[in-house]
Amino acid sequence: MASADQLTKEYDAFGKSGGKLPTRPEAEEAIKVTAAYFCIVAWDKKDPSVLDNLGLELKSRSYTKHPDAVPDPPGPLFLKNEGKDVWVTIPGLPRKAHIELQMNEVGPADESAWKLFETFFNSRNQVKGLTRVKEYWFRARFHTAVGVSEWSAVASHVVV
């Protein structure tokens, strides 16, 4: 592998031997292509020290495909009335996750009364078609590639 000093020596020797020197834009393009090549080699070998001799740094980050842990449960749900509809805001949505929202019309203690309302990919969603002057309970949890979070705290809401 050639170092910066070796490349400079070869370039100087080429110029002294009577060869035609490239124009400035051609030389800049050649340097960019060479630097990109060395960056690719360093990335492929997973060895950033390859770039040390050239005075370059590998400035990209690598992320694992999946986070290491199950996501934390959602924060407290925010509910807002809009006629027969309720807007549910679920804070803390992690990247590459979706939300499972459950609704209960009986009471939060009755586990069999919880029904899957819908699966969302946004943290703010509209729940339509609810009965007025009735209390509903909501809870949510996150699903990621690693697993499923705990349920959020139950939030109650009376549709006005």
C-alpha positions as CSV (number, residue, x, y, z in Angstrom):
1,M,0.0,0.0,0.0
2,A,1.4,3.4,-1.0
3,S,1.8,6.2,1.6
4,A,1.4,9.9,0.9
5,D,5.1,10.4,0.7
6,Q,5.5,7.6,-1.9
7,L,2.7,9.0,-4.0
8,T,4.4,12.5,-3.9
9,K,7.7,11.0,-5.0
10,E,6.1,9.1,-7.9
11,Y,4.3,12.3,-9.0
12,D,7.5,14.3,-8.9
13,A,9.4,11.6,-10.8
14,F,6.7,11.6,-13.4
15,G,6.9,15.3,-13.9
16,K,10.7,15.3,-14.2
17,S,10.7,12.5,-16.7
18,G,9.0,14.7,-19.3
19,G,5.5,13.2,-18.9
20,K,2.5,15.5,-19.3
21,L,1.3,16.7,-15.9
22,P,-2.5,16.7,-15.4
23,T,-4.4,20.0,-15.0
24,R,-5.4,21.1,-11.6
25,P,-9.0,19.8,-11.9
26,E,-7.8,16.5,-13.2
27,A,-5.3,16.2,-10.3
28,E,-8.0,17.1,-7.7
29,E,-10.4,14.5,-9.2
30,A,-7.6,11.9,-9.1
31,I,-6.9,12.7,-5.4
32,K,-10.6,12.5,-4.6
33,V,-11.0,9.1,-6.3
34,T,-7.9,7.8,-4.6
35,A,-9.0,9.0,-1.2
36,A,-12.4,7.4,-1.7
37,Y,-10.8,4.2,-2.7
38,F,-8.7,4.1,0.5
39,C,-11.8,4.9,2.6
40,I,-13.6,2.0,1.0
41,V,-10.6,-0.3,1.7
42,A,-10.5,0.8,5.3
43,W,-14.2,0.3,5.7
44,D,-14.1,-3.1,4.1
45,K,-11.1,-4.3,6.2
46,K,-12.7,-2.6,9.3
47,D,-9.3,-1.1,9.9
48,P,-9.3,2.7,10.1
49,S,-5.5,2.7,10.6
50,V,-5.2,2.2,6.9
51,L,-6.1,5.9,6.6
52,D,-3.4,7.1,9.1
53,N,-0.6,7.3,6.5
54,L,-2.9,9.5,4.2
55,G,-4.0,11.9,7.0
56,L,-7.6,10.9,6.5
57,E,-10.2,9.9,9.1
58,L,-13.1,7.5,8.8
59,K,-16.0,9.7,9.7
60,S,-19.0,7.4,9.3
61,R,-20.6,5.6,12.1
62,S,-21.8,2.0,12.1
63,Y,-24.9,0.9,13.9
64,T,-26.0,-2.5,14.9
65,K,-29.0,-3.9,13.0
66,H,-30.9,-4.3,16.2
67,P,-30.7,-2.5,19.6
68,D,-29.3,-4.6,22.4
69,A,-32.3,-4.2,24.8
70,V,-36.1,-4.3,24.8
71,P,-37.4,-0.7,24.6
72,D,-38.6,1.1,27.7
73,P,-42.3,1.4,28.2
74,P,-44.1,4.4,26.8
75,G,-44.4,7.5,29.0
76,P,-47.8,8.7,30.1
77,L,-50.4,8.9,27.4
78,F,-51.8,12.3,26.4
79,L,-55.5,12.2,25.4
80,K,-57.4,15.1,23.8
81,N,-61.1,15.3,22.9
82,E,-62.3,16.4,19.4
83,G,-66.0,15.6,19.1
84,K,-66.5,11.9,19.1
85,D,-62.8,11.4,18.4
86,V,-59.9,11.3,20.8
87,W,-56.3,12.1,19.9
88,V,-53.8,9.8,21.6
89,T,-50.2,11.0,21.9
90,I,-47.7,8.3,22.9
91,P,-44.3,9.7,23.9
92,G,-40.9,8.0,23.6
93,L,-41.4,6.1,20.3
94,P,-38.0,4.4,19.6
95,R,-36.6,4.2,16.1
96,K,-37.9,1.2,14.0
97,A,-40.7,0.5,16.3
98,H,-44.5,0.4,16.1
99,I,-47.1,1.0,18.8
100,E,-49.8,-1.4,19.9
101,L,-52.7,0.6,21.4
102,Q,-55.4,-1.2,23.5
103,M,-58.7,0.2,24.6
104,N,-61.0,-1.0,27.4
105,E,-64.6,0.0,28.0
106,V,-65.3,-2.0,31.2
107,G,-62.5,-1.1,33.6
108,P,-58.7,-1.3,33.8
109,A,-58.7,-4.2,36.2
110,D,-60.5,-6.6,33.9
111,E,-57.7,-8.0,31.8
112,S,-60.0,-9.8,29.4
113,A,-61.8,-6.6,28.5
114,W,-58.7,-5.1,26.9
115,K,-59.1,-5.1,23.1
116,L,-56.5,-4.3,20.5
117,F,-57.6,-1.0,18.9
118,E,-54.9,-0.6,16.3
119,T,-51.2,-0.7,15.5
120,F,-49.6,2.6,14.8
121,F,-46.3,3.8,13.4
122,N,-46.7,7.4,14.6
123,S,-46.7,8.7,18.1
124,R,-49.9,10.9,17.6
125,N,-53.0,9.1,16.4
126,Q,-56.7,9.6,16.2
127,V,-59.2,7.2,17.7
128,K,-62.6,7.6,15.9
129,G,-66.2,6.6,16.5
130,L,-66.3,6.6,20.3
131,T,-69.6,6.9,22.2
132,R,-70.1,10.3,23.9
133,V,-70.4,10.5,27.7
134,K,-68.6,7.2,28.2
135,E,-65.3,6.5,30.0
136,Y,-62.6,4.6,28.1
137,W,-59.2,3.4,29.3
138,F,-56.1,3.2,27.0
139,R,-52.7,1.6,27.3
140,A,-49.9,1.2,24.8
141,R,-46.6,-0.6,24.3
142,F,-43.8,-0.6,21.8
143,H,-42.8,-3.5,19.4
144,T,-39.2,-3.6,18.0
145,A,-37.1,-6.3,16.4
146,V,-35.7,-7.2,19.8
147,G,-39.0,-7.6,21.7
148,V,-42.0,-5.9,23.2
149,S,-41.9,-3.3,26.0
150,E,-44.0,-3.3,29.1
151,W,-47.4,-1.6,29.0
152,S,-47.7,2.1,29.6
153,A,-49.6,3.4,32.6
154,V,-53.3,3.2,32.0
155,A,-54.9,6.5,31.0
156,S,-58.7,7.0,31.4
157,H,-60.7,9.5,29.3
158,V,-64.4,10.5,29.2
159,V,-65.5,11.4,25.7
160,V,-67.5,14.6,26.0
